[in-house]
Structures are given as C-alpha cells and as structure tokens.
C-alpha cells in the first residue's frame, strides 16, 4: 500500500522538484505507483491534509485505457483514510463519503465492472461504535442520495468496509476486545458477520508516544491476537502495518526488506511510504516491492504463549515509562528543530479549530515524521531515549522475552546507532543535564549488546559532521532546515 506519508528527503523520481508533493500532483503520483512501481493499493489521505476530491474523475479521464485494463476495485485498490471525527473536525468526512458514491456512478457510466472505492480506514480507532458509526452513516447517505438524486439509473451500494487503524500501545494490546465488539454490533445491525477485517496496526505514532521497543512488542501481541480472533470467530483477518523507513518508525525500506518481512511475519499489507519510493534507486525499490508481493502472503504470525503475556506487558511498561519520563525533560529543547523540518505535503495548518495532535501527558508532540527527523538530524536517534536504562532494569526472563519476540532487536539498535553524535549530546547537556540520561542509555545499550557504537562508513561520518553543524547553527531556521534535508538524504529518509 503506497501512502502519502511525507518522509522523503529526495524529490520523487517522476518530478524535478525539491521533494514537495502538492495536492494537485497526487493523482499522477497514484497512477505512477500502480503503473511503474506495481503497488497493489494506494492510500488517499483525508486526515489532517488537503485531499483532491476529483481523484477518480482525474484518474479515469486521463488514464482511461490503463484503468479499463486494470480495474480499480478489482486489480488495483484506492483506499480512503478518513478523518477521525472524534479527534478533528469532520468537514472532510461527508465529502469523502460522497466521493465514494459518485465514483461508483462514474464507473458505471464508463461500463467499468467494479466499484472503484469500497474500503475506508478509520485512524485512531478506539471503540467498535466508531466503526459502526462510519458504516451506518454511509448507509444513510447512500440511501438519501438515491432517494433525492434519483436521475441516475443505478442505485449506489450502501455498504462500505471499514479498516480499524489501531494506534496506541494499550489499544493494540487489547485489540481483541475491539474486534469482538465490532463483530457483535455488525451482526446485530447487518444480520451477518463482516466478510473479513483488515486490522491496521500503527508502527510510528505509538513509537512517538511510548518508544519503539514497546511499539514493536505491542505489534507482536496484536498480531498474535488477531489471528486467534479469526480462528475463534471464523472472520478472516488480513493485518496491515504502517511502517516508515527508519528503525524508530518501523524499519521498512528497500535495503532491509527481508528482515522486515521476517520480523513482521503475519502482516498481509505493508505501507510503502514516500522515503521508500523516492530515497532509494528506482530499480531497488521495484525489486523490494516485488519481494513483498511474494513474501507477505506466506508469513505466519508468531503466537504469543500464554505464559509469556504477563512478562511482555511488564516489559512494555518498563520501556514506555523510561522513554516517556526522559522525553518529557527534553522536549522543549527540540521545539526549534521540530519547526524547521521541511514540509513535503499540503497539510492543514494547526490553527486551533482544525488542529489535532498527539499528546504525551502535558506535552503536545509534533507529528512522528518531524519528531524522528529532528532527533536524527541532531545526532540523537530517538531509539535510544530511555533504552539503556530500560534494558538494565529487566530481569533474565524479561531479557529473554525481548529477544524472543523482537527477533532483530540487536541488529536494529546497531543500525540506529550509526547516527549517534555523542559530542552533540554533551553540548546539549551543558544547558539541560537531562541529556546525560540519553548518554547513559547509549552506554548501557552498548554494554547489553557488547559493542561500541560509532559511525563507520563515509556517509555515516559525513552525517555525523552535518549534525554537528546543525547544532552549531540551531538558531538559524533556514540553515537547520537545509541540514535536515542533507542528513535525511544520507540516511535515506527525512524522518
């Protein structure tokens, strides 16, 4: 599933621009992903950003021959990510639902044999009632449209599949409760169970809130539970994971595609974000996507043994507490760098009325990509916040649990460690002693893995040098923004 996540450092291969993808360019980007990269699905994002409502009109009008041969809704899939009306104003929701209905009309008029849009993603799903609200609202809207605008010879389909995007670590740990409640409500209203469910596990925002280790382990618990749910209820499940390119956000990139598929075995759909597509050589990108097509359907989720669950929950809590308590003392130092991360998409401005955001206690956090980009660009990979002290607090059983369920933990930590700049951490600690906790985390992680973290390649050494420059110029927003892009190109992802 190609997405519009703005984590690319380089410009797209199909454009000569600076890396910014305007809303009017996104329909062509969608076509390129289908035709040139052979992705099977494209996420059209209505959450917190501007979305082109004429996407189907443009795709079918400009590329009629392609979509006549590759039917949208059958051979290729466009999936709307809706705004969550419990978190942000719902101005876009009715527009998105109407596009689904009018796109069906257009496809029928063109004699296309499939409904082009039939699934939607609900971000930040917390309750089954939210999923049912989307489905019942869509049904009412479809029937209202057919009744009032009855000039069209065909009635609209009045059912839409809803994909629950489960973001919080706690929500992922209790995903079965959500799915069980949804099946009960669905059966009560529609008099049948859902034909299938695609549980969507976040692998970026939960890391922002709880740290990456807690997020990975929560993903593993959730994967185990959704397959147990499917076996119990008879409802097929096809899990999705929303992973970015850097380790903190999931480690899904063309250079480590086999590790990712093995680590997240059981996932049936993975998000191919902007950095994956635009920060690597095109041929490598195509080969990586082809590998996912072959590998993901074969993967089997690792069951979480009943005796391990309690230990996993303890471990998740230890990593979360260590991360959150440390980050809370550092966040204000980072705000100027967050604000300098260059924009890559046309997002709505957070001006109060339209604003929504992630919170950690009293702190409002930036979006996960900006957060990750800022920390990597000052030489402090966020993977290390709280990491060493959490590892040091584990007993022998808990250490074994981490390595049992996070298969490539050691490899991932070593990979992230290439971008550490210890001098920058010491400089930051002169005005805020809390940064010495991060230095301690790095030292304890080195002890745990029995290695010394340091940049090795020419690119890694250059990255180190640029992060030093950035910290020296941190009061110059323009210089900081430029250096974030330069370091992002070296690590092949903005954030």
C-alpha positions in Angstrom: 0.0 0.0 0.0 1.6 3.2 -1.2 0.9 6.1 1.1 1.3 9.9 1.2 3.4 10.0 4.4 5.8 12.9 3.9 9.1 11.3 5.0 11.1 11.6 1.8 14.3 13.6 1.7 14.8 13.4 -2.1 12.3 14.6 -4.7 10.2 11.9 -6.4 11.7 10.2 -9.4 8.8 11.4 -11.6 9.3 15.1 -10.7 12.2 17.5 -10.9 11.1 19.4 -7.8 12.6 19.8 -4.4 10.7 16.9 -2.7 7.4 18.8 -2.0 4.4 17.0 -3.5 1.4 19.3 -4.0 -2.1 18.1 -3.7 -2.7 18.6 -7.4 0.2 16.2 -8.1 -1.1 13.3 -6.0 -3.5 11.8 -8.6 -0.5 11.4 -11.0 1.6 10.0 -8.1 -1.1 7.4 -7.5 -1.0 6.4 -11.2 2.8 6.1 -11.1 2.7 3.9 -8.1 0.3 1.5 -9.8 1.8 1.5 -13.2 5.5 1.9 -12.6 6.1 0.5 -9.1 3.4 -2.2 -9.3 2.0 -1.4 -5.8 -1.5 -3.0 -5.4 -3.1 -0.3 -3.2 -2.8 3.4 -2.7 -4.0 5.2 0.5 -5.7 8.5 -0.2 -5.4 10.6 2.9 -8.2 12.8 4.1 -6.9 13.0 7.7 -5.4 16.4 8.6 -4.4 17.3 5.0 -5.9 18.6 1.8 -7.3 15.8 -0.4 -8.2 16.1 -4.1 -11.9 15.2 -4.2 -11.8 14.7 -8.0 -9.2 11.9 -7.8 -11.4 9.3 -9.5 -12.5 11.7 -12.2 -8.9 12.6 -13.0 -7.6 9.0 -12.9 -10.4 7.7 -15.2 -10.4 10.7 -17.5 -6.7 11.0 -18.0 -5.8 7.3 -17.9 -9.0 5.6 -19.2 -7.1 2.9 -21.1 -5.0 1.9 -18.1 -7.9 1.6 -15.7 -10.1 -0.1 -18.3 -7.5 -2.8 -18.3 -6.5 -2.6 -14.6 -9.9 -2.2 -12.9 -9.9 0.0 -9.8 -11.5 -2.0 -7.0 -10.5 -5.3 -8.6 -6.9 -5.2 -10.0 -5.8 -2.1 -8.1 -7.2 -0.5 -5.0 -7.6 3.1 -3.8 -8.4 3.3 -0.1 -9.5 6.5 1.7 -8.1 7.3 5.1 -11.0 9.2 6.7 -10.7 12.0 9.2 -11.5 10.8 12.7 -14.4 13.0 13.7 -13.7 12.3 17.4 -10.3 13.9 17.1 -10.6 16.6 14.4 -13.5 18.5 12.8 -15.5 16.3 10.4 -15.7 18.7 7.5 -14.0 16.3 5.2 -15.9 13.2 6.2 -19.1 13.8 4.3 -17.0 14.9 1.2 -15.0 11.7 1.3 -18.1 9.5 1.6 -19.8 11.4 -1.3 -16.8 10.8 -3.5 -17.1 7.1 -2.9 -20.8 7.2 -4.0 -20.3 9.5 -7.0 -17.2 7.5 -8.1 -19.4 4.4 -8.3 -21.8 6.3 -10.5 -18.9 7.4 -12.8 -17.5 3.9 -13.0 -21.0 2.6 -14.0 -21.3 5.2 -16.7 -18.0 4.1 -18.1 -19.1 0.5 -18.1 -16.4 -0.5 -15.6 -17.3 -3.7 -14.0 -16.2 -3.0 -10.4 -17.0 -0.5 -7.7 -13.8 1.6 -7.6 -13.9 2.6 -3.9 -15.3 0.2 -1.2 -12.9 0.4 1.8 -12.1 3.2 4.2 -9.5 3.5 7.0 -10.6 5.0 10.3 -7.5 6.4 12.1 -7.1 6.3 15.9 -9.9 3.7 16.3 -10.6 3.1 19.9 -14.2 1.7 20.1 -16.3 -0.6 17.9 -19.0 2.0 17.9 -16.8 4.3 15.9 -16.5 1.7 13.1 -20.3 1.2 13.1 -20.9 5.0 13.0 -19.0 5.2 9.8 -20.9 2.3 8.3 -24.3 3.4 9.4 -23.7 7.0 8.3 -22.5 5.8 4.9 -25.7 3.6 4.5 -27.9 6.6 5.4 -26.0 8.9 3.0 -26.2 6.3 0.1 -29.9 5.8 0.6 -30.5 9.6 0.9 -28.6 10.2 -2.3 -30.6 7.5 -4.2 -33.8 9.0 -3.0 -33.2 12.7 -3.6 -30.9 12.5 -6.7 -32.9 9.8 -8.5 -31.9 10.8 -12.0 -29.2 8.1 -12.0 -30.4 4.8 -13.4 -28.4 2.7 -10.9 -28.6 2.7 -7.1 -25.5 3.1 -5.0 -24.1 0.3 -2.9 -25.0 1.3 0.6 -22.2 -0.6 2.5 -18.6 0.3 3.0 -15.8 -1.9 4.5 -14.1 -0.1 7.5 -10.5 -0.8 8.4 -9.7 0.0 12.1 -6.4 1.7 12.4 -5.3 1.0 16.0 -2.6 3.4 17.1 -2.0 3.3 20.9 0.1 0.6 22.5 -2.7 -0.1 25.0 -5.2 -0.2 22.3 -3.1 -2.7 20.3 -2.7 -4.9 23.4 -6.5 -5.1 23.8 -7.3 -5.3 20.1 -9.4 -8.5 20.5 -11.9 -6.6 22.7 -12.4 -4.1 19.9 -12.8 -6.7 17.2 -15.1 -8.9 19.3 -17.4 -5.9 20.0 -17.3 -4.9 16.3 -18.5 -8.3 15.2 -21.3 -8.3 17.7 -22.5 -4.8 16.7 -22.1 -5.6 13.0 -24.1 -8.8 13.3 -26.8 -7.0 15.2 -27.2 -4.2 12.7 -26.5 -6.0 9.3 -27.6 -9.5 10.4 -24.3 -11.0 9.4 -20.7 -11.0 10.4 -18.2 -8.9 8.4 -16.9 -10.8 5.4 -13.3 -10.0 6.6 -11.4 -7.5 8.7 -8.1 -5.8 7.9 -6.8 -4.7 11.3 -4.3 -1.8 10.7 -1.5 -1.7 13.3 0.3 1.6 13.7 4.1 1.4 13.9 5.0 5.1 14.0 2.7 7.1 16.2 2.8 4.6 19.1 6.7 4.8 19.0 6.3 8.6 19.3 4.2 8.1 22.4 5.7 5.0 24.0 9.1 4.4 22.4 10.0 1.9 19.6 10.5 -1.3 21.7 7.2 -1.0 23.4 5.6 -0.4 20.0 7.2 -3.5 18.4 6.2 -5.8 21.2 2.7 -4.4 21.2 2.6 -5.1 17.4 3.6 -8.7 18.1 0.9 -9.2 20.8 -1.7 -7.7 18.5 -0.7 -9.9 15.5 -1.0 -13.0 17.7 -4.4 -11.9 19.0 -6.0 -11.0 15.7 -5.2 -14.5 14.3 -6.6 -16.1 17.5 -9.7 -13.9 17.0 -10.0 -15.1 13.4 -9.8 -18.7 14.5 -12.4 -18.2 17.2 -14.9 -16.2 15.2 -14.4 -17.5 11.7 -13.9 -14.0 10.4 -10.9 -13.9 8.1 -8.2 -11.2 9.0 -5.6 -9.6 6.8 -3.5 -7.4 9.1 -1.8 -4.2 7.8 1.2 -2.5 9.4 2.0 1.2 9.0 5.8 1.3 9.0 8.3 4.0 7.8 11.8 3.7 6.7 13.9 4.4 9.8 14.1 1.9 12.7 12.1 4.1 15.1 9.2 4.2 12.6 9.3 0.6 11.5 12.5 0.0 9.5 10.6 -0.8 6.3 12.9 0.2 3.4 14.3 -1.5 0.3 17.7 -2.1 1.9 16.3 -4.3 4.7 13.2 -5.7 3.1 13.9 -9.4 4.1 14.4 -8.5 7.7 11.2 -6.6 7.8 9.1 -9.4 6.2 10.6 -11.9 8.7 10.2 -9.6 11.7 6.5 -8.8 11.0 5.5 -12.3 9.7 1.7 -12.5 9.6 1.2 -9.0 8.2 -0.6 -9.1 4.8 -0.2 -5.4 3.8 2.7 -3.1 4.4 2.8 0.7 3.8 5.2 1.9 1.1 5.8 5.4 2.3 7.4 8.3 0.4 11.0 7.7 1.5 10.8 4.0 0.5 9.8 5.1 -3.0 11.9 8.2 -3.5 15.1 7.9 -1.4 16.4 4.7 -3.0 17.4 3.8 -6.5 14.3 3.0 -8.6 15.3 -0.5 -9.6 16.0 -1.4 -5.9 12.5 0.0 -5.0 10.8 -2.2 -7.7 12.6 -5.3 -6.5 11.7 -4.6 -2.9 8.0 -4.2 -3.7 8.1 -7.4 -5.8 9.7 -9.2 -2.8 6.9 -8.0 -0.5 4.3 -9.4 -3.0 5.9 -12.8 -2.7 6.8 -12.8 1.0 3.9 -11.2 2.9 1.2 -13.8 1.9 3.4 -16.6 3.2 4.3 -15.2 6.6 2.9 -16.8 9.8 2.5 -14.7 12.9 4.4 -15.8 16.0 1.9 -16.8 18.6 2.4 -15.2 22.0 2.4 -18.0 24.5 0.0 -17.5 27.4 2.8 -17.8 29.9 4.7 -15.0 28.2 2.0 -12.5 28.0 2.3 -11.1 31.6 6.1 -10.8 31.2 5.6 -9.0 27.8 3.2 -6.5 29.5 5.7 -5.8 32.2 8.5 -5.3 29.6 6.3 -2.9 27.5 5.5 -0.8 30.6 9.2 -0.6 31.6 10.3 0.6 28.1 7.3 3.0 27.9 8.0 4.6 31.3 11.7 5.0 30.7 11.1 6.6 27.3 8.2 8.9 28.4 9.9 10.1 31.6 13.1 11.0 29.7 11.4 12.6 26.7 9.3 14.9 28.9 12.5 16.6 30.2 14.0 17.1 26.7 11.0 18.1 24.5 11.2 21.9 24.9 14.9 21.9 23.8 13.8 20.3 20.5 10.9 22.6 19.5 13.0 24.9 17.3 14.3 21.9 15.3 10.8 20.4 15.0 9.7 23.7 13.5 12.5 23.6 10.9 11.6 20.2 9.4 10.7 21.0 5.8 7.1 20.3 4.6 6.6 17.6 2.0 2.8 17.6 1.6 0.0 20.2 1.8 -1.2 19.6 5.4 -3.8 21.7 7.1 -2.4 24.3 9.4 -2.9 23.5 13.1 -4.7 26.7 13.9 -6.9 25.6 16.8 -10.2 24.9 15.0 -8.6 22.4 12.6 -5.9 21.1 15.0 -5.5 17.7 16.4 -2.3 16.2 17.7 -0.6 13.5 19.7 -0.1 14.1 23.4 2.1 12.6 26.0 0.9 13.7 29.4 1.0 17.5 29.3 3.2 17.7 26.3 1.9 18.2 22.8 4.1 16.3 20.4 4.9 17.0 16.8 4.0 14.5 14.1 6.1 11.4 14.2 8.0 12.2 11.0 9.0 15.6 12.2 10.0 14.2 15.6 12.1 11.5 14.1 13.7 13.8 11.5 14.6 16.4 14.2 16.2 13.9 16.5 18.2 12.0 13.9 19.4 15.3 12.5 20.9 16.4 15.8 22.6 13.0 16.2 20.3 11.6 18.8 18.3 8.7 17.3 15.1 8.5 19.3 15.5 4.8 19.6 18.0 5.5 22.5 15.7 7.6 24.7 15.2 5.5 27.8 16.5 2.4 26.0 19.6 1.5 28.1 18.1 2.1 31.5 15.0 0.0 30.5 17.3 -2.8 29.4 19.2 -2.5 32.6 16.0 -2.8 34.6 15.0 -6.2 33.1 15.4 -9.5 34.8 16.7 -12.5 33.0 13.3 -13.7 32.0 12.3 -10.3 30.6 15.5 -10.0 28.6 14.8 -13.4 27.0 11.2 -12.2 26.2 12.5 -9.1 24.4 14.9 -11.2 22.2 12.3 -13.9 21.7 9.6 -11.6 20.3 11.7 -8.8 18.8 13.8 -11.0 16.5 16.1 -8.4 15.0 16.4 -6.2 18.1 20.2 -6.2 18.3 20.5 -5.5 14.5 18.0 -2.7 14.7 19.8 -1.0 17.6 23.1 -1.3 15.9 21.7 0.2 12.7 20.2 3.2 14.5 23.5 3.7 16.5 25.4 4.7 13.3 23.8 8.1 13.6 24.7 9.0 17.2 26.7 12.2 17.8 28.0 12.0 21.4 29.5 15.5 21.1 26.1 17.0 20.4 24.6 15.2 23.4 27.3 16.5 25.7 26.8 20.0 24.2 23.0 19.8 24.9 23.7 18.5 28.4 25.5 21.7 29.3 22.2 23.6 29.4 19.9 20.7 30.2 21.5 17.9 32.4 18.7 15.5 31.4 20.5 14.8 28.1 23.1 12.9 30.2 20.4 10.3 30.7 20.5 9.7 27.0 24.2 9.3 27.1 23.7 6.8 29.9 21.1 5.0 27.8 23.7 4.7 25.0 26.4 3.4 27.3 24.0 0.8 28.8 22.8 -0.4 25.4 26.4 -0.8 24.3 27.0 -2.9 27.4 23.9 -5.0 26.7 25.0 -5.7 23.1 28.7 -6.0 23.9 29.7 -3.4 21.2 30.8 0.2 20.8 28.5 2.4 18.8 30.2 4.6 16.2 29.7 5.7 12.6 31.8 3.6 10.2 31.1 4.4 6.5 31.9 7.6 4.7 28.2 8.5 4.6 27.8 7.9 8.3 30.9 10.0 9.1 29.5 12.8 6.9 26.2 12.6 8.7 28.0 13.0 12.0 29.7 16.1 10.7 26.5 17.6 9.4 24.7 17.0 12.7 27.5 18.9 14.4 27.0 21.8 12.0 23.2 21.8 12.6 23.6 22.1 16.4 26.0 25.0 16.0 23.5 26.8 13.7 20.4 25.7 15.6 19.1 29.3 16.0 19.2 29.8 12.2 16.0 28.1 11.0 16.9 28.2 7.3 20.2 26.5 7.9 18.7 23.9 10.2 16.0 23.1 7.5 18.7 22.7 4.8 20.8 20.4 7.1 17.8 18.3 8.0 17.4 17.6 4.3 21.1 16.9 3.7 21.3 14.5 6.6 18.0 12.9 5.5 19.4 12.2 2.1 22.4 10.4 3.7 20.1 8.2 5.9 17.6 7.8 3.1 14.6 9.2 4.9 13.7 12.6 6.3 12.2 11.1 9.5 
